[in-house]
Amino acid sequence: MEKTKNYKKLINILISSTQKNKTSEQKVHQALPNIKNAKLICKQVKKLFSQEPNIVFVRTPTNVIGDSHGQFFDLLQVFKEEAGINIEKCRNESFIFLGDYVDRGNWSLQLILFLFLLKILYPTNVTLIRGNHECRETTMLYRFSKDCKKIYPNTNAWEMFLDVFNTLPIACVIDSKYFCVHGGISQGLNTIQSIRELDRFKDIPKNGKFSELFWNDPNSEIDYFSNLSPRGSGMHYGKKAVKEFLSNNRIESIFRSHQKFEEGFNLPFENIKELKLSVLTIWSMPNYGYINQNKGYYLKLSSDSDFNLKQLVEIKISHDPGHEENNLEN
């Protein structure tokens, strides 16, 4: 009980730092747990993730949230009500986060620790799956390692988070109808059972079947799988590959993120009648990287399987876009 109170206190401090009229980068950073508490959070959440299967099964009603990349203020809008941010919503409905929690934005540590605390407080109603940025190479290239060293100097904080990332589940299935994964389907893994049998407790390699689940993108112009993607990792998957995966697993749709679209969501196969709703890309970062003007959405799925895309409105605060030299496509 005492630990639970402490975790609630820590998450409320993070939330309250964003709600003040004149918040600042310094104030938000000061709200972060100290390294001692960060270690306790990582230890506890790693234990929870390690006990989960590769594919977590979730029931509706649920909410599906795409890439968030350190845009903590924007992510909090998922929990916004008239009275403010209400994480108690997690008691009555579930929340699925599709990966890519760190890098890019200014608040990666705030965002990932908020989600870890949410998982600890509501373990059965909060699902975090892995994205291509939850690994060593990408966090080294795209800011998160620098954030860890800046906020928690002279510690092994970055390695501590990487250790947790290596335990994140790969995917989840909603109501035995919808398959949720960060990137998409992988060549050679055409059944959910084959994904369940993978060894996930490791870093994401640059290429290969395991890597493709986090890096692959849909492409309506091809049938099966392309050669190496322009991203440098992963490949494209086409209409016949999607159709066979859905049929093999008796799944209706694939929910994924991994790609920015100006409208905040995309149906890559919408021009193919029988595959119109087969893949839905959800992008939950309005004004991605603070330099785009794209929209952001998340999916609210009722127990009647009604799709309701909810727009996330950017919270405008002073930003330091410390990533402009990076390629925003990866």
The 8 nearest C-alpha neighbors of each residue, nearest first, counted from 0:
[[1, 3, 2, 4, 5, 6, 7, 120],
 [2, 0, 4, 3, 5, 6, 7, 8],
 [1, 3, 5, 4, 0, 6, 7, 8],
 [4, 2, 0, 6, 5, 1, 7, 120],
 [5, 3, 7, 1, 2, 6, 8, 0],
 [4, 6, 2, 8, 3, 7, 9, 1],
 [5, 7, 3, 9, 8, 4, 2, 10],
 [8, 6, 4, 10, 5, 9, 11, 3],
 [7, 9, 5, 11, 6, 10, 4, 12],
 [8, 10, 6, 12, 7, 11, 5, 13],
 [9, 11, 13, 7, 12, 8, 113, 6],
 [12, 10, 14, 8, 13, 9, 15, 7],
 [11, 13, 15, 9, 10, 14, 30, 8],
 [14, 12, 10, 11, 30, 16, 15, 31],
 [15, 13, 11, 16, 12, 17, 10, 18],
 [14, 16, 18, 12, 17, 13, 11, 19],
 [17, 15, 27, 13, 14, 18, 12, 30],
 [18, 16, 15, 14, 19, 22, 27, 72],
 [19, 17, 15, 16, 20, 14, 22, 83],
 [18, 20, 22, 21, 17, 16, 15, 23],
 [21, 19, 22, 18, 17, 23, 16, 316],
 [22, 20, 19, 23, 18, 17, 316, 26],
 [21, 23, 19, 20, 17, 26, 16, 24],
 [24, 22, 26, 25, 27, 21, 317, 316],
 [23, 25, 27, 26, 28, 22, 317, 318],
 [24, 26, 28, 23, 27, 29, 22, 30],
 [27, 25, 29, 23, 28, 24, 22, 30],
 [26, 28, 30, 24, 16, 29, 25, 23],
 [27, 29, 25, 30, 26, 31, 24, 109],
 [28, 30, 26, 27, 31, 25, 32, 16],
 [31, 29, 27, 28, 13, 12, 16, 26],
 [30, 32, 29, 28, 33, 109, 13, 27],
 [33, 31, 36, 37, 34, 30, 9, 35],
 [32, 34, 36, 35, 37, 31, 151, 38],
 [33, 35, 37, 36, 38, 32, 151, 156],
 [36, 34, 38, 33, 37, 39, 32, 40],
 [35, 37, 39, 38, 33, 34, 32, 40],
 [36, 38, 34, 40, 39, 35, 32, 33],
 [39, 37, 41, 35, 36, 40, 42, 34],
 [38, 40, 36, 42, 37, 41, 43, 35],
 [41, 39, 37, 43, 38, 42, 44, 36],
 [42, 40, 38, 44, 43, 39, 45, 37],
 [41, 43, 39, 45, 40, 44, 38, 46],
 [44, 42, 46, 40, 45, 41, 39, 47],
 [43, 45, 47, 41, 46, 42, 40, 119],
 [46, 44, 48, 163, 42, 47, 43, 41],
 [45, 47, 49, 43, 44, 48, 42, 50],
 [48, 46, 44, 50, 45, 49, 43, 51],
 [49, 47, 45, 51, 50, 46, 167, 166],
 [50, 48, 46, 47, 166, 51, 45, 167],
 [49, 51, 48, 47, 46, 52, 45, 166],
 [50, 52, 48, 49, 53, 47, 55, 168],
 [53, 51, 54, 55, 168, 50, 195, 49],
 [54, 52, 168, 195, 169, 55, 170, 51],
 [55, 53, 171, 170, 52, 169, 195, 168],
 [54, 56, 171, 52, 172, 57, 170, 53],
 [55, 57, 172, 171, 173, 54, 58, 174],
 [58, 56, 173, 172, 174, 55, 59, 171],
 [59, 57, 174, 173, 60, 56, 61, 93],
 [60, 58, 61, 302, 301, 300, 174, 57],
 [59, 61, 301, 302, 92, 300, 58, 93],
 [60, 62, 93, 59, 300, 92, 94, 299],
 [61, 63, 299, 94, 298, 95, 300, 93],
 [64, 62, 95, 298, 297, 96, 94, 299],
 [63, 65, 96, 297, 97, 95, 283, 62],
 [64, 66, 283, 282, 97, 256, 281, 96],
 [67, 65, 99, 283, 282, 68, 98, 256],
 [66, 68, 100, 284, 70, 69, 283, 99],
 [69, 67, 100, 101, 102, 99, 103, 70],
 [107, 68, 70, 104, 106, 101, 71, 110],
 [71, 69, 104, 73, 68, 72, 67, 106],
 [70, 72, 110, 74, 69, 73, 106, 75],
 [73, 71, 75, 74, 70, 314, 17, 76],
 [72, 74, 71, 75, 76, 70, 313, 314],
 [75, 73, 71, 76, 72, 77, 70, 67],
 [74, 76, 77, 73, 72, 78, 71, 79],
 [75, 77, 79, 78, 74, 73, 311, 72],
 [78, 76, 75, 79, 74, 311, 297, 73],
 [79, 77, 76, 84, 85, 75, 86, 80],
 [78, 80, 84, 76, 83, 77, 85, 75],
 [81, 79, 83, 82, 84, 85, 78, 76],
 [80, 82, 83, 79, 84, 85, 78, 76],
 [81, 83, 80, 84, 79, 85, 78, 18],
 [84, 82, 80, 79, 81, 85, 78, 18],
 [83, 85, 79, 78, 80, 86, 75, 82],
 [84, 86, 87, 78, 79, 88, 83, 80],
 [87, 85, 88, 89, 78, 84, 117, 90],
 [86, 88, 89, 85, 90, 91, 78, 84],
 [89, 87, 86, 90, 91, 85, 92, 78],
 [90, 88, 87, 92, 91, 93, 86, 124],
 [89, 91, 88, 87, 92, 124, 121, 93],
 [92, 90, 89, 88, 93, 87, 124, 60],
 [93, 91, 89, 61, 60, 90, 88, 124],
 [92, 94, 124, 61, 125, 89, 62, 60],
 [93, 95, 62, 125, 61, 63, 126, 124],
 [94, 96, 126, 63, 62, 127, 64, 125],
 [97, 95, 64, 127, 98, 63, 65, 126],
 [96, 98, 65, 181, 128, 64, 180, 95],
 [97, 99, 130, 129, 128, 100, 96, 66],
 [100, 98, 130, 132, 66, 68, 101, 67],
 [99, 101, 68, 67, 98, 69, 111, 66],
 [100, 102, 68, 107, 69, 99, 143, 132],
 [103, 101, 143, 142, 141, 68, 104, 69],
 [102, 104, 68, 322, 288, 69, 141, 142],
 [105, 103, 69, 70, 68, 106, 102, 288],
 [104, 106, 69, 107, 70, 103, 319, 318],
 [105, 107, 69, 109, 108, 104, 71, 70],
 [69, 108, 106, 101, 110, 109, 111, 102],
 [109, 107, 111, 110, 106, 112, 69, 101],
 [110, 108, 106, 112, 107, 111, 113, 31],
 [109, 111, 71, 113, 107, 108, 112, 69],
 [110, 112, 114, 108, 113, 109, 107, 115],
 [111, 113, 115, 114, 109, 110, 108, 116],
 [112, 114, 110, 116, 111, 115, 109, 10],
 [115, 113, 117, 111, 116, 112, 118, 110],
 [114, 116, 112, 118, 117, 113, 111, 44],
 [117, 115, 119, 113, 118, 114, 112, 120],
 [116, 118, 114, 120, 115, 119, 121, 113],
 [117, 119, 122, 115, 121, 116, 125, 120],
 [118, 120, 116, 122, 117, 121, 44, 115],
 [119, 121, 117, 118, 122, 116, 3, 6],
 [122, 120, 118, 124, 119, 123, 117, 125],
 [123, 121, 118, 119, 125, 124, 120, 47],
 [122, 124, 121, 125, 126, 118, 93, 57],
 [125, 123, 93, 121, 122, 89, 94, 126],
 [124, 126, 94, 118, 122, 93, 123, 121],
 [127, 125, 95, 94, 96, 128, 124, 118],
 [128, 126, 96, 95, 97, 125, 129, 98],
 [129, 127, 168, 97, 98, 169, 167, 170],
 [128, 130, 98, 167, 169, 168, 133, 97],
 [131, 129, 98, 99, 181, 132, 213, 133],
 [130, 132, 213, 133, 214, 99, 134, 129],
 [133, 131, 99, 137, 130, 134, 138, 101],
 [134, 132, 130, 131, 164, 129, 99, 138],
 [135, 133, 132, 202, 136, 203, 137, 138],
 [134, 136, 138, 137, 139, 161, 202, 133],
 [137, 135, 139, 138, 134, 140, 132, 203],
 [136, 138, 140, 139, 132, 135, 141, 134],
 [139, 137, 143, 141, 140, 135, 136, 144],
 [138, 140, 136, 144, 137, 141, 135, 142],
 [141, 139, 137, 138, 142, 136, 144, 143],
 [142, 140, 138, 102, 137, 139, 143, 103],
 [141, 143, 102, 145, 144, 138, 140, 146],
 [144, 142, 146, 102, 138, 145, 101, 141],
 [145, 143, 147, 139, 146, 142, 138, 157],
 [144, 146, 148, 142, 143, 147, 149, 139],
 [147, 145, 143, 149, 144, 148, 150, 142],
 [148, 146, 144, 150, 145, 149, 157, 151],
 [147, 149, 152, 145, 151, 146, 150, 144],
 [148, 150, 146, 147, 152, 151, 145, 144],
 [151, 149, 147, 148, 152, 146, 28, 145],
 [150, 152, 148, 147, 149, 154, 156, 34],
 [153, 151, 148, 154, 149, 150, 147, 156],
 [152, 154, 151, 155, 148, 156, 149, 150],
 [155, 153, 156, 152, 151, 148, 34, 157],
 [154, 156, 158, 157, 159, 153, 151, 148],
 [157, 155, 159, 154, 158, 147, 160, 151],
 [156, 158, 160, 159, 147, 155, 144, 161],
 [159, 157, 161, 155, 160, 156, 162, 135],
 [158, 160, 156, 162, 157, 161, 155, 163],
 [159, 161, 163, 162, 157, 158, 164, 156],
 [162, 160, 164, 158, 163, 159, 157, 165],
 [161, 163, 159, 160, 165, 164, 158, 166],
 [162, 164, 160, 45, 165, 161, 166, 41],
 [165, 163, 161, 166, 167, 162, 133, 160],
 [164, 166, 200, 201, 163, 162, 202, 167],
 [165, 167, 200, 164, 163, 49, 48, 168],
 [166, 168, 164, 129, 128, 48, 165, 169],
 [169, 167, 53, 128, 170, 54, 129, 166],
 [170, 168, 53, 128, 129, 54, 167, 180],
 [171, 169, 180, 54, 179, 128, 168, 55],
 [170, 172, 55, 54, 179, 56, 178, 173],
 [171, 173, 178, 56, 177, 175, 179, 57],
 [172, 174, 57, 177, 175, 58, 176, 56],
 [173, 175, 58, 176, 57, 172, 59, 177],
 [174, 176, 173, 172, 177, 250, 56, 178],
 [177, 175, 250, 174, 251, 173, 178, 252],
 [176, 178, 252, 173, 172, 253, 250, 251],
 [177, 179, 172, 253, 171, 254, 252, 180],
 [180, 178, 254, 171, 170, 255, 253, 172],
 [181, 179, 170, 255, 183, 182, 97, 254],
 [180, 182, 255, 213, 97, 130, 256, 98],
 [183, 181, 213, 215, 214, 212, 257, 180],
 [184, 182, 212, 215, 180, 181, 216, 255],
 [183, 185, 212, 186, 215, 236, 182, 211],
 [186, 184, 211, 188, 212, 208, 187, 183],
 [185, 187, 188, 208, 184, 224, 189, 211],
 [186, 188, 189, 185, 208, 193, 190, 184],
 [189, 187, 185, 186, 190, 193, 194, 208],
 [188, 190, 244, 187, 191, 186, 185, 193],
 [191, 189, 192, 193, 188, 248, 247, 244],
 [190, 192, 194, 193, 195, 248, 189, 188],
 [191, 193, 195, 190, 194, 196, 188, 189],
 [192, 194, 196, 190, 191, 195, 188, 197],
 [195, 193, 191, 196, 192, 197, 188, 190],
 [194, 196, 192, 53, 193, 197, 54, 191],
 [195, 197, 193, 194, 192, 198, 53, 191],
 [198, 196, 194, 195, 199, 193, 53, 209],
 [197, 199, 200, 196, 201, 53, 195, 209],
 [200, 198, 201, 197, 166, 165, 53, 169],
 [201, 199, 165, 166, 198, 202, 167, 49],
 [200, 202, 165, 199, 203, 198, 166, 162],
 [201, 203, 165, 134, 204, 135, 200, 164],
 [202, 204, 210, 134, 201, 205, 209, 131],
 [205, 203, 206, 210, 202, 207, 209, 201],
 [204, 206, 232, 210, 203, 207, 233, 231],
 [207, 205, 210, 204, 232, 233, 211, 208],
 [206, 208, 210, 209, 211, 204, 205, 233],
 [209, 207, 211, 210, 185, 186, 187, 212],
 [208, 210, 211, 207, 212, 203, 185, 197],
 [211, 209, 207, 206, 212, 208, 213, 203],
 [210, 212, 233, 214, 215, 208, 185, 213],
 [211, 213, 183, 182, 185, 210, 184, 209],
 [212, 214, 182, 131, 181, 211, 130, 210],
 [215, 213, 233, 211, 182, 212, 131, 232],
 [216, 214, 233, 182, 234, 211, 183, 235],
 [215, 217, 235, 182, 236, 183, 234, 218],
 [218, 216, 236, 235, 237, 219, 267, 215],
 [217, 219, 237, 220, 236, 235, 221, 216],
 [220, 218, 237, 221, 268, 238, 267, 217],
 [221, 219, 218, 237, 222, 238, 217, 268],
 [222, 220, 237, 219, 223, 218, 238, 236],
 [223, 221, 237, 239, 238, 240, 224, 220],
 [222, 224, 237, 240, 236, 239, 221, 238],
 [225, 223, 236, 235, 237, 234, 226, 222],
 [226, 224, 235, 234, 236, 227, 223, 221],
 [225, 227, 234, 228, 224, 235, 233, 229],
 [226, 228, 234, 233, 232, 225, 229, 231],
 [227, 229, 234, 230, 233, 231, 232, 235],
 [230, 228, 231, 227, 232, 234, 233, 226],
 [231, 229, 228, 232, 329, 328, 233, 227],
 [232, 230, 229, 228, 227, 233, 205, 234],
 [233, 231, 230, 206, 205, 228, 214, 227],
 [232, 234, 214, 211, 215, 228, 227, 206],
 [233, 235, 228, 227, 215, 225, 226, 216],
 [236, 234, 216, 225, 217, 224, 215, 218],
 [237, 235, 224, 217, 223, 218, 216, 240],
 [238, 236, 222, 223, 221, 218, 240, 219],
 [237, 239, 222, 241, 240, 219, 242, 221],
 [240, 238, 222, 242, 241, 223, 237, 243],
 [239, 241, 223, 243, 237, 238, 242, 244],
 [242, 240, 244, 238, 239, 243, 245, 237],
 [241, 243, 239, 245, 240, 244, 238, 246],
 [242, 244, 246, 240, 241, 245, 247, 239],
 [245, 243, 241, 247, 246, 189, 242, 240],
 [246, 244, 250, 242, 248, 243, 249, 247],
 [245, 247, 243, 249, 244, 248, 242, 250],
 [248, 246, 244, 245, 249, 243, 190, 189],
 [247, 249, 250, 245, 246, 190, 244, 191],
 [250, 248, 246, 245, 247, 251, 176, 175],
 [249, 251, 176, 245, 248, 177, 252, 246],
 [252, 250, 176, 177, 245, 277, 249, 253],
 [253, 251, 277, 177, 278, 250, 276, 178],
 [252, 254, 278, 178, 177, 179, 277, 279],
 [255, 253, 179, 279, 278, 178, 280, 252],
 [256, 254, 280, 181, 180, 179, 182, 281],
 [255, 257, 281, 280, 65, 181, 258, 282],
 [256, 258, 182, 181, 66, 255, 259, 282],
 [259, 257, 256, 260, 282, 280, 328, 216],
 [260, 258, 282, 261, 257, 263, 264, 287],
 [259, 261, 263, 262, 264, 258, 265, 293],
 [260, 262, 293, 263, 294, 259, 292, 264],
 [261, 263, 294, 260, 264, 293, 295, 265],
 [264, 262, 295, 294, 282, 260, 296, 261],
 [263, 265, 281, 280, 282, 262, 260, 296],
 [264, 266, 280, 279, 267, 260, 281, 263],
 [265, 267, 279, 269, 268, 278, 280, 276],
 [266, 268, 269, 265, 219, 278, 217, 218],
 [269, 267, 275, 270, 271, 266, 219, 274],
 [268, 270, 275, 266, 271, 267, 274, 276],
 [271, 269, 268, 272, 275, 274, 267, 219],
 [272, 270, 274, 269, 268, 275, 273, 219],
 [273, 271, 275, 274, 270, 269, 268, 276],
 [272, 274, 271, 275, 276, 277, 269, 242],
 [275, 273, 277, 271, 272, 276, 268, 269],
 [274, 276, 269, 268, 272, 271, 277, 273],
 [277, 275, 274, 278, 252, 269, 266, 279],
 [276, 278, 252, 274, 275, 253, 251, 279],
 [279, 277, 253, 252, 276, 254, 266, 280],
 [280, 278, 254, 266, 265, 253, 255, 281],
 [279, 281, 255, 256, 265, 264, 254, 266],
 [280, 282, 264, 256, 65, 255, 297, 279],
 [283, 281, 263, 65, 295, 264, 256, 66],
 [282, 284, 295, 296, 65, 66, 297, 67],
 [283, 285, 295, 287, 67, 282, 286, 66],
 [286, 284, 295, 294, 313, 287, 293, 283],
 [287, 285, 292, 291, 293, 289, 290, 288],
 [288, 286, 291, 289, 284, 285, 290, 293],
 [287, 289, 290, 104, 103, 286, 291, 320],
 [290, 288, 286, 287, 291, 320, 318, 104],
 [289, 291, 288, 286, 287, 292, 320, 323],
 [292, 290, 286, 287, 293, 289, 288, 285],
 [291, 293, 286, 294, 290, 285, 287, 261],
 [294, 292, 261, 286, 285, 291, 262, 263],
 [293, 295, 285, 263, 262, 261, 286, 292],
 [294, 296, 285, 263, 283, 284, 311, 282],
 [297, 295, 310, 283, 309, 263, 311, 282],
 [296, 298, 64, 309, 283, 308, 63, 281],
 [299, 297, 308, 63, 62, 307, 309, 300],
 [298, 300, 62, 307, 308, 61, 306, 63],
 [301, 299, 306, 61, 60, 305, 304, 62],
 [302, 300, 60, 304, 303, 305, 59, 299],
 [301, 303, 59, 60, 304, 300, 305, 58],
 [304, 302, 301, 305, 300, 59, 60, 306],
 [305, 303, 301, 302, 300, 306, 59, 60],
 [304, 306, 301, 303, 300, 307, 302, 299],
 [307, 305, 300, 299, 304, 308, 298, 301],
 [306, 308, 299, 298, 309, 300, 305, 301],
 [307, 309, 298, 297, 299, 296, 306, 310],
 [310, 308, 296, 297, 298, 307, 311, 299],
 [309, 311, 296, 295, 312, 308, 297, 294],
 [312, 310, 295, 296, 313, 76, 309, 285],
 [311, 313, 310, 314, 285, 73, 295, 294],
 [312, 314, 285, 73, 315, 311, 286, 284],
 [315, 313, 73, 72, 316, 312, 76, 285],
 [314, 316, 313, 317, 318, 72, 73, 312],
 [317, 315, 318, 314, 23, 22, 72, 21],
 [316, 318, 315, 319, 23, 24, 22, 320],
 [319, 317, 320, 316, 105, 289, 24, 315],
 [318, 320, 321, 317, 105, 322, 289, 104],
 [321, 319, 322, 318, 323, 289, 288, 105],
 [322, 320, 319, 323, 105, 103, 104, 324],
 [321, 323, 324, 320, 325, 103, 142, 141],
 [322, 324, 325, 321, 320, 326, 288, 327],
 [323, 325, 322, 326, 321, 327, 141, 320],
 [326, 324, 323, 322, 327, 141, 140, 103],
 [325, 327, 328, 329, 324, 323, 322, 141],
 [326, 328, 329, 325, 288, 103, 323, 287],
 [327, 329, 326, 230, 258, 259, 325, 257],
 [328, 327, 230, 326, 257, 258, 131, 132]]
